[in-house]
Amino acid sequence: MRHGHGKALIRPQINRPMATKTIIKPATAAPALGPYNHGIRIGEFLFSAGQIALDPAHPGGPLPADIKAQTERVLENIKLILEDQKLSWANVVKTTVFMTNLGDFAAMNEVYARYFTTDFPARSTVQVAALPRGAQVEIEVVAHY
């Protein structure tokens, strides 16, 4: 690699061990719908899988029809993952919200604001064509231990 006036930039090799990957599967959560885990811990970060409104008591049952009820169930599912790792909403540094209709944003945001009340995480919200099981909302988080 060249830098500046044709001088070679030498980068030292850093031999660091790879951080341990820890699988997160809360016993109280609904089972994953496919080949993924509820979360992964790498170093000081927890990356959750996107959560939809599956009821852990009836994971094969229908999803709530209302966007507010779906958002609440999604956030309760995320709470199960956080609690399993002895974390709280304050540990969440980033959320990504996937919605099938951004026209429902205000209703989703009303519920979201009951869970994130201060020192809000960074957030992205995107509209998607469809979500698993006909869900209207899916949320994933990154949290710091």
DSSP file with accessible surface (Angstrom, degrees, kcal/mol):
  #  RESIDUE AA STRUCTURE BP1 BP2  ACC     N-H-->O    O-->H-N    N-H-->O    O-->H-N    TCO  KAPPA ALPHA  PHI   PSI    X-CA   Y-CA   Z-CA
    1    1 A M              0   0  147      0, 0.0     8,-2.4     0, 0.0     2,-0.3   0.000 360.0 360.0 360.0 134.1    0.0    0.0    0.0
    2    2 A R  E     -A    8   0A 180      6,-0.2     2,-0.4     2,-0.0     6,-0.2  -0.777 360.0-174.5-101.8 145.3    1.3    3.4   -0.9
    3    3 A H  E  >  -A    7   0A 123      4,-2.7     4,-1.0    -2,-0.3     2,-0.3  -1.000  52.5 -24.6-140.9 136.1    0.8    6.5    1.1
    4    4 A G  T  4 S+     0   0   66     -2,-0.4     2,-1.1     1,-0.2    -2,-0.0  -0.439 128.3   6.7  70.6-126.5    1.7   10.1    0.4
    5    5 A H  T  4 S-     0   0  185     -2,-0.3    -1,-0.2     1,-0.1     3,-0.1  -0.310 124.5 -67.5 -93.4  52.1    4.6   10.6   -2.0
    6    6 A G  T  4 S+     0   0   45     -2,-1.1     2,-0.3     1,-0.3    -2,-0.2   0.565  90.9 143.0  81.3   5.4    5.1    7.0   -3.0
    7    7 A K  E  <  -A    3   0A 154     -4,-1.0    -4,-2.7     1,-0.1     2,-0.3  -0.621  54.6-115.9 -79.9 139.4    6.3    5.8    0.4
    8    8 A A  E     -A    2   0A  62     -2,-0.3     2,-0.6    -6,-0.2    -6,-0.2  -0.553  21.1-138.1 -74.7 133.8    5.1    2.4    1.5
    9    9 A L        -     0   0   67     -8,-2.4     2,-0.6    -2,-0.3    -1,-0.0  -0.849  17.0-153.5 -92.9 120.6    2.9    2.3    4.5
   10   10 A I        -     0   0  147     -2,-0.6    -8,-0.0     0, 0.0    -2,-0.0  -0.863   6.9-164.5-100.7 124.2    3.8   -0.5    6.7
   11   11 A R        -     0   0  165     -2,-0.6     2,-0.1     3,-0.0     3,-0.0  -0.937  19.8-128.3-108.1 124.0    1.1   -1.9    8.9
   12   12 A P        -     0   0  108      0, 0.0     2,-0.4     0, 0.0     0, 0.0  -0.385  24.7-113.1 -68.5 146.3    2.2   -4.1   11.8
   13   13 A Q        -     0   0  168     -2,-0.1     2,-0.6     2,-0.0     0, 0.0  -0.692  28.1-155.0 -77.8 128.1    0.5   -7.5   12.1
   14   14 A I        -     0   0  107     -2,-0.4     2,-1.1     2,-0.1    -3,-0.0  -0.939   3.0-160.9-108.6 116.9   -1.6   -7.7   15.2
   15   15 A N        +     0   0  151     -2,-0.6    -2,-0.0     2,-0.0     0, 0.0  -0.781  25.6 160.6-100.0  88.8   -2.1  -11.1   16.5
   16   16 A R        -     0   0  197     -2,-1.1     2,-0.1     3,-0.0    -2,-0.1  -0.899  42.6-113.7-106.3 140.4   -5.1  -10.9   18.7
   17   17 A P        -     0   0  124      0, 0.0     2,-0.2     0, 0.0     3,-0.1  -0.435  39.3-104.9 -68.2 144.4   -7.1  -13.9   19.7
   18   18 A M        -     0   0  168      1,-0.1     3,-0.1    -2,-0.1     0, 0.0  -0.483  40.8-103.8 -68.4 139.1  -10.6  -13.8   18.3
   19   19 A A        -     0   0   45     -2,-0.2     2,-0.2     1,-0.1    -1,-0.1  -0.311  42.5 -99.3 -61.7 146.8  -13.3  -12.9   20.9
   20   20 A T        -     0   0  111     -3,-0.1    23,-0.7     1,-0.1     2,-0.6  -0.496  30.7-137.6 -70.4 134.0  -15.3  -15.9   22.1
   21   21 A K  E     -B   42   0B 133     -2,-0.2     2,-0.5    21,-0.1    21,-0.2  -0.850  20.2-166.3 -95.0 118.4  -18.7  -16.2   20.4
   22   22 A T  E     -B   41   0B  62     19,-2.5    19,-2.8    -2,-0.6     2,-0.4  -0.927  14.2-135.9-111.2 127.4  -21.4  -17.1   23.0
   23   23 A I  E     -B   40   0B  75     -2,-0.5     2,-0.6    17,-0.2    17,-0.2  -0.646  14.0-152.0 -81.9 132.8  -24.8  -18.3   21.8
   24   24 A I  E     +B   39   0B   2     15,-2.8    15,-1.4    -2,-0.4    14,-0.7  -0.931  27.0 157.7-110.3 116.8  -27.8  -16.8   23.6
   25   25 A K        -     0   0  139     -2,-0.6     2,-0.1    13,-0.2    -2,-0.0  -0.748  28.8-150.6-136.7  86.0  -30.9  -19.0   23.8
   26   26 A P    >   -     0   0    6      0, 0.0     3,-1.3     0, 0.0    55,-0.1  -0.365  10.5-140.9 -61.3 132.9  -33.2  -17.9   26.7
   27   27 A A  T 3  S+     0   0  104      1,-0.3     0, 0.0    -2,-0.1     0, 0.0   0.779 101.4  54.8 -63.9 -25.1  -35.2  -20.8   28.1
   28   28 A T  T 3  S+     0   0   94     52,-0.1    -1,-0.3     2,-0.1     2,-0.1   0.535  92.4  92.4 -87.2  -7.6  -38.2  -18.5   28.5
   29   29 A A  S <  S-     0   0   17     -3,-1.3     3,-0.1     1,-0.1    26,-0.1  -0.480  86.7 -97.4 -87.8 157.8  -38.3  -17.3   24.9
   30   30 A A        -     0   0    9     24,-0.2    -1,-0.1    -2,-0.1     3,-0.1  -0.407  54.8 -94.4 -63.9 145.9  -40.2  -18.8   21.9
   31   31 A P        -     0   0   83      0, 0.0    -1,-0.1     0, 0.0     6,-0.1  -0.307  46.6 -93.9 -62.9 150.8  -38.0  -21.2   19.9
   32   32 A A        -     0   0   33      4,-0.2     6,-0.0     1,-0.1     5,-0.0  -0.342  26.1-136.2 -62.1 146.2  -36.2  -19.7   16.9
   33   33 A L  S    S-     0   0   85     -3,-0.1    -1,-0.1     2,-0.0    -3,-0.0   0.481  78.4  -3.0 -83.5  -5.4  -38.2  -20.2   13.6
   34   34 A G  S    S-     0   0   33      2,-0.2     2,-2.3     0, 0.0    -2,-0.1  -0.843 108.7 -37.7-161.0-161.7  -35.1  -21.2   11.6
   35   35 A P  S    S+     0   0  147      0, 0.0     2,-0.3     0, 0.0    -2,-0.0  -0.434  99.8  87.3 -80.4  68.7  -31.3  -21.8   11.7
   36   36 A Y        -     0   0   92     -2,-2.3     2,-0.3    13,-0.0    -2,-0.2  -0.954  68.1-120.5-151.4 170.5  -30.4  -18.8   13.9
   37   37 A N        -     0   0   46     -2,-0.3    12,-0.1     1,-0.1   -12,-0.1  -0.805  26.5-115.2-114.4 160.2  -30.1  -18.0   17.6
   38   38 A H  S    S-     0   0   14    -14,-0.7    11,-2.8    -2,-0.3     2,-0.3   0.843  93.0 -15.1 -61.6 -34.8  -31.9  -15.4   19.7
   39   39 A G  E     -BC  24  48B   1    -15,-1.4   -15,-2.8     9,-0.3     2,-0.4  -0.989  54.2-142.4-163.5 164.8  -28.6  -13.6   20.2
   40   40 A I  E     -BC  23  47B  38      7,-2.1     7,-2.8    -2,-0.3     2,-0.5  -0.999  12.5-150.3-134.9 132.3  -24.8  -13.7   20.0
   41   41 A R  E     +BC  22  46B  68    -19,-2.8   -19,-2.5    -2,-0.4     2,-0.4  -0.911  16.7 175.7-102.4 128.6  -22.4  -12.2   22.5
   42   42 A I  E >   -BC  21  45B  57      3,-2.5     3,-2.2    -2,-0.5   -21,-0.1  -0.982  64.1 -49.1-128.7 116.8  -19.0  -11.2   21.0
   43   43 A G  T 3  S-     0   0   32    -23,-0.7   -21,-0.0    -2,-0.4     0, 0.0  -0.342 124.6 -15.8  58.7-123.6  -16.8   -9.5   23.5
   44   44 A E  T 3  S+     0   0   98     -2,-0.1   101,-2.6    -3,-0.1     2,-0.4   0.169 120.9  87.7 -99.2  17.0  -18.7   -6.8   25.3
   45   45 A F  E <   -CD  42 144B  85     -3,-2.2    -3,-2.5    99,-0.2     2,-0.5  -0.947  56.2-157.1-123.5 142.8  -21.6   -6.7   22.8
   46   46 A L  E     -CD  41 143B   0     97,-2.9    97,-2.7    -2,-0.4     2,-0.6  -0.963   8.9-165.2-112.2 126.7  -24.8   -8.6   22.4
   47   47 A F  E     -CD  40 142B  98     -7,-2.8    -7,-2.1    -2,-0.5     2,-0.3  -0.968  11.8-155.3-111.5 117.2  -26.4   -8.8   18.9
   48   48 A S  E     -C   39   0B  11     93,-2.9    -9,-0.3    -2,-0.6     2,-0.1  -0.637  15.9-119.1 -91.5 152.9  -30.0  -10.0   19.0
   49   49 A A        -     0   0   23    -11,-2.8    92,-0.2    -2,-0.3     2,-0.1  -0.463  50.4 -82.1 -73.6 158.1  -31.8  -11.6   16.1
   50   50 A G        -     0   0   14     90,-0.1     2,-0.4    -2,-0.1    90,-0.3  -0.442  50.5-146.0 -62.0 135.5  -34.8   -9.7   14.8
   51   51 A Q  B     -E  139   0B  17     88,-2.7    88,-1.8    -2,-0.1     2,-0.2  -0.899  14.6-170.4-110.6 134.2  -37.8  -10.5   17.1
   52   52 A I        -     0   0   13     -2,-0.4     2,-1.6    86,-0.2    86,-0.1  -0.594  47.3 -79.9-109.6-179.0  -41.4  -10.7   15.9
   53   53 A A        +     0   0    2     84,-0.4     2,-0.3    -2,-0.2    21,-0.1  -0.130  68.9 150.9 -82.8  45.7  -44.5  -11.0   18.0
   54   54 A L        -     0   0   12     -2,-1.6   -24,-0.2     9,-0.1     9,-0.1  -0.601  44.8-132.4 -74.4 134.2  -44.3  -14.7   18.8
   55   55 A D  B >   -H   58   0C  66      3,-0.5     3,-1.2    -2,-0.3     6,-0.2  -0.774   7.1-146.7 -86.3 119.1  -45.9  -15.5   22.2
   56   56 A P  T 3  S+     0   0   34      0, 0.0    -1,-0.2     0, 0.0     4,-0.1   0.821 100.0  53.5 -57.5 -28.9  -43.4  -17.8   24.1
   57   57 A A  T 3  S+     0   0   70      1,-0.3   -28,-0.0     2,-0.1    -2,-0.0   0.758 128.2  18.4 -76.4 -23.5  -46.4  -19.6   25.7
   58   58 A H  B X  S+H   55   0C 126     -3,-1.2     3,-2.0     1,-0.1    -3,-0.5  -0.496  70.9 167.2-144.1  65.8  -48.0  -20.3   22.3
   59   59 A P  T 3  S+     0   0   42      0, 0.0    -2,-0.1     0, 0.0    -1,-0.1   0.759  80.2  49.7 -61.8 -22.2  -45.2  -19.9   19.6
   60   60 A G  T 3  S+     0   0   69     -4,-0.1     3,-0.1    -5,-0.1    -6,-0.0   0.517  94.0 101.5 -91.2  -3.5  -47.3  -21.5   16.9
   61   61 A G  S <  S-     0   0   23     -3,-2.0    -6,-0.1    -6,-0.2    -3,-0.1  -0.139  84.5 -77.0 -76.5 173.8  -50.3  -19.3   17.6
   62   62 A P        -     0   0  128      0, 0.0    -1,-0.2     0, 0.0    -7,-0.1  -0.306  45.0-115.6 -69.8 153.9  -51.5  -16.3   15.7
   63   63 A L        -     0   0   29     70,-0.3    -9,-0.1     1,-0.1     7,-0.1  -0.559  42.7 -88.7 -81.6 152.6  -49.7  -13.0   16.0
   64   64 A P        -     0   0   45      0, 0.0    -1,-0.1     0, 0.0   -11,-0.1  -0.311  31.6-139.2 -58.2 146.8  -51.7  -10.1   17.5
   65   65 A A  S    S+     0   0   93     -3,-0.1     2,-0.3    70,-0.1    -2,-0.0   0.808  78.2  80.2 -79.7 -28.1  -53.5   -8.2   14.7
   66   66 A D  S  > S-     0   0   86      1,-0.1     4,-2.5     4,-0.0     5,-0.2  -0.597  75.3-137.2 -88.2 137.9  -52.8   -4.7   16.1
   67   67 A I  H  > S+     0   0   10     -2,-0.3     4,-2.7     1,-0.2     5,-0.2   0.872 105.6  52.7 -61.3 -37.5  -49.5   -3.0   15.5
   68   68 A K  H  > S+     0   0   73      2,-0.2     4,-2.4     1,-0.2    -1,-0.2   0.940 110.9  45.8 -65.2 -44.8  -49.4   -1.7   19.1
   69   69 A A  H  > S+     0   0   40      2,-0.2     4,-2.3     1,-0.2    -2,-0.2   0.897 113.7  50.0 -65.3 -38.7  -49.9   -5.2   20.5
   70   70 A Q  H  X S+     0   0    5     -4,-2.5     4,-2.7     2,-0.2    -2,-0.2   0.938 110.5  49.5 -64.4 -44.9  -47.3   -6.7   18.1
   71   71 A T  H  X S+     0   0    0     -4,-2.7     4,-2.6     1,-0.2     5,-0.2   0.921 110.9  50.1 -61.7 -42.6  -44.8   -4.0   19.1
   72   72 A E  H  X S+     0   0   77     -4,-2.4     4,-2.4     1,-0.2    -1,-0.2   0.933 111.9  47.0 -61.7 -44.5  -45.3   -4.7   22.8
   73   73 A R  H  X S+     0   0   63     -4,-2.3     4,-2.2     2,-0.2    -1,-0.2   0.912 111.5  52.0 -64.7 -40.4  -44.9   -8.5   22.3
   74   74 A V  H  X S+     0   0    0     -4,-2.7     4,-2.2     2,-0.2    -2,-0.2   0.945 111.7  46.0 -59.1 -48.1  -41.7   -7.9   20.2
   75   75 A L  H  X S+     0   0    0     -4,-2.6     4,-2.5     1,-0.2    -2,-0.2   0.875 110.3  53.2 -68.5 -33.2  -40.2   -5.7   23.0
   76   76 A E  H  X S+     0   0   55     -4,-2.4     4,-1.7    -5,-0.2    -1,-0.2   0.885 108.2  51.6 -65.6 -36.2  -41.2   -8.2   25.7
   77   77 A N  H  X S+     0   0    5     -4,-2.2     4,-1.3     2,-0.2    -2,-0.2   0.904 110.6  47.7 -65.8 -40.1  -39.4  -10.8   23.6
   78   78 A I  H  X S+     0   0    0     -4,-2.2     4,-2.7     1,-0.2     3,-0.2   0.915 106.9  57.4 -64.9 -39.8  -36.3   -8.6   23.5
   79   79 A K  H  X S+     0   0   67     -4,-2.5     4,-3.2     1,-0.2     5,-0.3   0.882 101.8  56.0 -58.2 -38.9  -36.6   -8.0   27.2
   80   80 A L  H  X S+     0   0   32     -4,-1.7     4,-1.9     2,-0.2    -1,-0.2   0.899 109.1  46.6 -60.0 -40.7  -36.4  -11.8   27.7
   81   81 A I  H  X S+     0   0    1     -4,-1.3     4,-1.1    -3,-0.2    -2,-0.2   0.937 114.4  46.8 -66.9 -46.3  -33.1  -11.8   25.8
   82   82 A L  H ><>S+     0   0    1     -4,-2.7     5,-2.9     1,-0.2     3,-0.8   0.942 113.0  48.5 -61.9 -47.6  -31.7   -8.8   27.8
   83   83 A E  H ><5S+     0   0  105     -4,-3.2     3,-1.8     1,-0.3    -1,-0.2   0.870 104.3  60.3 -62.5 -36.9  -32.8  -10.3   31.2
   84   84 A D  H 3<5S+     0   0   69     -4,-1.9    -1,-0.3     1,-0.3    -2,-0.2   0.840 111.4  41.0 -57.3 -31.5  -31.2  -13.6   30.3
   85   85 A Q  T <<5S-     0   0   40     -4,-1.1    -1,-0.3    -3,-0.8    -2,-0.2   0.220 118.8-111.7-101.0  11.8  -27.9  -11.7   30.0
   86   86 A K  T < 5S+     0   0  188     -3,-1.8     2,-0.3     1,-0.2    -3,-0.2   0.870  76.3 131.1  58.4  39.4  -28.6   -9.6   33.1
   87   87 A L      < -     0   0   17     -5,-2.9     2,-0.2    -8,-0.2    -1,-0.2  -0.739  41.0-155.6-114.6 166.0  -28.9   -6.5   30.9
   88   88 A S    >   -     0   0   60     -2,-0.3     3,-1.8    -3,-0.1     4,-0.4  -0.771  41.8 -86.8-130.7-179.8  -31.6   -3.8   30.8
   89   89 A W  G >  S+     0   0   47      1,-0.3     3,-1.4    -2,-0.2    26,-0.0   0.821 122.7  67.6 -59.9 -28.2  -32.9   -1.3   28.2
   90   90 A A  G 3  S+     0   0   93      1,-0.3    -1,-0.3    53,-0.0    26,-0.0   0.753  94.1  58.0 -64.6 -22.6  -30.2    1.1   29.4
   91   91 A N  G <  S+     0   0   45     -3,-1.8    53,-2.7    52,-0.1     2,-0.4   0.616  81.1 104.5 -81.3 -13.6  -27.6   -1.3   27.9
   92   92 A V  E <   +F  143   0B   6     -3,-1.4    51,-0.3    -4,-0.4     3,-0.1  -0.570  39.3 171.4 -75.7 124.6  -29.1   -1.1   24.4
   93   93 A V  E     +     0   0B  67     49,-2.7    29,-2.1    -2,-0.4     2,-0.3   0.617  64.4  21.1-106.4 -18.2  -27.0    1.1   22.1
   94   94 A K  E     -Fg 142 122B  56     48,-1.7    48,-2.4    27,-0.2     2,-0.3  -0.988  57.7-173.8-154.0 136.7  -28.7    0.5   18.7
   95   95 A T  E     -Fg 141 123B   1     27,-2.2    29,-1.8    -2,-0.3     2,-0.4  -0.970   8.5-159.5-127.1 150.3  -32.1   -0.7   17.5
   96   96 A T  E     -Fg 140 124B  24     44,-2.3    44,-2.2    -2,-0.3     2,-0.5  -0.998  10.5-162.4-127.0 124.8  -33.3   -1.5   14.0
   97   97 A V  E     -Fg 139 125B   0     27,-3.0    29,-2.7    -2,-0.4     2,-0.5  -0.940   1.4-165.0-109.6 125.7  -37.0   -1.5   13.4
   98   98 A F  E     +Fg 138 126B  42     40,-3.4    40,-2.2    -2,-0.5     2,-0.4  -0.947  13.6 178.6-109.2 128.3  -38.5   -3.2   10.3
   99   99 A M  E     -Fg 137 127B   1     27,-2.6    29,-2.6    -2,-0.5    38,-0.2  -0.976  32.9-148.8-131.4 145.7  -42.1   -2.4    9.5
  100  100 A T  S    S+     0   0   42     36,-1.9     2,-0.3    -2,-0.4    37,-0.1   0.627  96.5  29.8 -85.1 -12.9  -44.4   -3.5    6.7
  101  101 A N    >   -     0   0   76     35,-0.5     3,-2.3     1,-0.1    -1,-0.3  -0.833  59.8-165.4-148.4 105.5  -46.2   -0.1    6.8
  102  102 A L  G >  S+     0   0   71     -2,-0.3     3,-1.9     1,-0.3     4,-0.3   0.665  87.0  78.8 -66.8 -10.8  -44.5    3.1    7.9
  103  103 A G  G 3  S+     0   0   64      1,-0.3     3,-0.3     2,-0.1    -1,-0.3   0.727  89.9  56.0 -64.1 -19.8  -48.0    4.5    8.2
  104  104 A D  G <> S+     0   0   42     -3,-2.3     4,-2.5     1,-0.2    -1,-0.3   0.307  76.6 106.2 -91.0   7.6  -48.0    2.6   11.5
  105  105 A F  H <> S+     0   0   67     -3,-1.9     4,-3.3     1,-0.2     5,-0.2   0.907  75.0  51.4 -57.7 -46.7  -44.9    4.4   12.7
  106  106 A A  H  > S+     0   0   74     -3,-0.3     4,-1.9    -4,-0.3    -1,-0.2   0.916 112.3  46.5 -60.2 -42.1  -46.6    6.7   15.2
  107  107 A A  H  > S+     0   0   24     -4,-0.2     4,-1.4     2,-0.2    -1,-0.2   0.922 115.1  46.0 -66.6 -43.5  -48.5    3.7   16.9
  108  108 A M  H  X S+     0   0    0     -4,-2.5     4,-2.7     1,-0.2     3,-0.3   0.943 112.3  51.7 -61.3 -45.5  -45.3    1.6   17.0
  109  109 A N  H  X S+     0   0   52     -4,-3.3     4,-2.5    -5,-0.2    -2,-0.2   0.840 102.1  60.1 -64.9 -32.4  -43.3    4.6   18.4
  110  110 A E  H  < S+     0   0  100     -4,-1.9     4,-0.5    -5,-0.2    -1,-0.2   0.922 112.1  38.9 -60.4 -43.9  -45.9    5.1   21.1
  111  111 A V  H >X S+     0   0    0     -4,-1.4     3,-1.5    -3,-0.3     4,-0.7   0.932 113.6  55.2 -71.5 -45.0  -45.2    1.6   22.5
  112  112 A Y  H >X S+     0   0   10     -4,-2.7     4,-2.3     1,-0.3     3,-1.4   0.891 101.7  59.0 -54.1 -41.6  -41.5    1.8   21.8
  113  113 A A  H 3< S+     0   0   50     -4,-2.5    -1,-0.3     1,-0.3    -2,-0.2   0.704  96.6  61.6 -67.5 -18.4  -41.3    5.0   23.9
  114  114 A R  H <4 S+     0   0  127     -3,-1.5    -1,-0.3    -4,-0.5    -2,-0.2   0.735 111.8  38.3 -76.3 -22.2  -42.7    3.2   27.0
  115  115 A Y  H << S+     0   0   27     -3,-1.4     2,-0.8    -4,-0.7    -2,-0.2   0.807 118.5  46.9 -94.7 -38.9  -39.6    0.9   26.9
  116  116 A F     <  +     0   0    7     -4,-2.3    -1,-0.3     1,-0.1     4,-0.1  -0.896  65.9 153.9-106.8 101.4  -36.9    3.4   25.9
  117  117 A T        +     0   0  103     -2,-0.8     2,-0.3     1,-0.2    -1,-0.1   0.616  60.4  10.7-108.0 -16.2  -37.6    6.4   28.2
  118  118 A T  S    S+     0   0   93      1,-0.2    -1,-0.2     0, 0.0     0, 0.0  -0.982 116.1  23.8-158.1 159.6  -34.2    8.1   28.5
  119  119 A D  S    S-     0   0  149     -2,-0.3    -1,-0.2     1,-0.1    -2,-0.1   0.935  86.1-148.4  44.6  57.2  -30.7    8.0   27.0
  120  120 A F        -     0   0  141     -3,-0.1    -1,-0.1     1,-0.1     3,-0.1  -0.148   4.5-118.1 -59.0 147.5  -32.3    6.6   23.8
  121  121 A P        -     0   0   17      0, 0.0   -27,-0.2     0, 0.0   -28,-0.1  -0.360  38.4 -89.8 -74.8 163.8  -30.3    4.2   21.7
  122  122 A A  E     -g   94   0B  60    -29,-2.1   -27,-2.2    -2,-0.1     2,-0.4  -0.443  54.5-163.3 -64.2 149.1  -29.5    5.0   18.1
  123  123 A R  E     -g   95   0B  82    -29,-0.2     2,-0.4    -2,-0.1   -27,-0.2  -0.999  23.0-169.3-145.0 141.4  -32.3    3.7   15.8
  124  124 A S  E     -g   96   0B  54    -29,-1.8   -27,-3.0    -2,-0.4     2,-0.4  -0.973   9.9-166.6-120.7 142.1  -33.0    3.0   12.2
  125  125 A T  E     +g   97   0B  39     -2,-0.4     2,-0.4   -29,-0.2   -27,-0.2  -0.998  10.7 177.0-130.2 127.6  -36.5    2.2   10.9
  126  126 A V  E     -g   98   0B  61    -29,-2.7   -27,-2.6    -2,-0.4     2,-0.4  -0.970  26.9-128.4-132.1 145.4  -37.1    0.8    7.5
  127  127 A Q  E     -g   99   0B 112     -2,-0.4     2,-0.3   -29,-0.2   -27,-0.2  -0.792  29.7-171.3 -90.3 135.2  -40.1   -0.4    5.6
  128  128 A V        -     0   0   38    -29,-2.6     3,-0.1    -2,-0.4   -30,-0.0  -0.852  32.0-120.9-123.5 160.6  -40.0   -3.9    4.2
  129  129 A A  S    S-     0   0  109     -2,-0.3     2,-0.3     1,-0.2    -1,-0.1   0.871  88.3 -13.4 -69.3 -37.5  -42.2   -5.8    1.8
  130  130 A A        -     0   0   74    -31,-0.1    -1,-0.2    -3,-0.0     6,-0.1  -0.989  55.5-150.2-161.1 160.0  -43.0   -8.6    4.2
  131  131 A L    >   -     0   0   24      4,-0.4     3,-1.4    -2,-0.3     4,-0.2  -0.908  43.9 -75.1-131.7 160.5  -41.9  -10.2    7.5
  132  132 A P  G >  S+     0   0   66      0, 0.0     3,-2.1     0, 0.0    -1,-0.1  -0.186 113.8   9.1 -56.5 146.6  -42.0  -13.8    8.7
  133  133 A R  G 3  S-     0   0  104      1,-0.3   -70,-0.3   -81,-0.1    -3,-0.0   0.688 128.2 -70.0  59.5  19.1  -45.4  -15.2    9.8
  134  134 A G  G <  S+     0   0   63     -3,-1.4    -1,-0.3     1,-0.2     0, 0.0   0.696  83.1 170.1  74.7  17.3  -47.2  -12.0    8.4
  135  135 A A    <   -     0   0    2     -3,-2.1    -4,-0.4    -4,-0.2    -1,-0.2  -0.222  32.0-153.3 -61.1 151.4  -45.7   -9.9   11.2
  136  136 A Q  S    S+     0   0   43      1,-0.2   -36,-1.9   -70,-0.1   -35,-0.5   0.615  78.0  28.1 -97.2 -19.2  -46.1   -6.1   10.9
  137  137 A V  E     - F   0  99B   0    -38,-0.2   -84,-0.4   -37,-0.1     2,-0.3  -0.998  55.7-179.3-147.3 141.9  -43.0   -5.2   12.9
  138  138 A E  E     - F   0  98B  34    -40,-2.2   -40,-3.4    -2,-0.3     2,-0.4  -0.990  11.1-168.5-138.3 137.9  -39.6   -6.8   13.7
  139  139 A I  E     -EF  51  97B   0    -88,-1.8   -88,-2.7    -2,-0.3     2,-0.3  -0.994   5.8-174.6-132.5 138.1  -37.0   -5.3   16.0
  140  140 A E  E     - F   0  96B  67    -44,-2.2   -44,-2.3    -2,-0.4     2,-0.3  -0.914  10.9-160.6-124.3 154.3  -33.3   -6.2   16.6
  141  141 A V  E     - F   0  95B   3     -2,-0.3   -93,-2.9   -46,-0.2     2,-0.4  -0.937  17.3-150.4-133.5 156.8  -31.0   -4.7   19.1
  142  142 A V  E     -DF  47  94B  32    -48,-2.4   -49,-2.7    -2,-0.3   -48,-1.7  -0.998  26.9-175.1-119.9 128.0  -27.3   -4.3   19.9
  143  143 A A  E     -DF  46  92B   0    -97,-2.7   -97,-2.9    -2,-0.4     2,-0.4  -0.912  18.3-136.6-124.5 155.0  -26.5   -4.0   23.6
  144  144 A H  E      D   45   0B  79    -53,-2.7   -99,-0.2    -2,-0.3  -100,-0.1  -0.913 360.0 360.0-112.4 133.0  -23.3   -3.4   25.5
  145  145 A Y              0   0   49   -101,-2.6   -58,-0.1    -2,-0.4   -59,-0.1  -0.433 360.0 360.0 -76.9 360.0  -22.4   -5.3   28.7
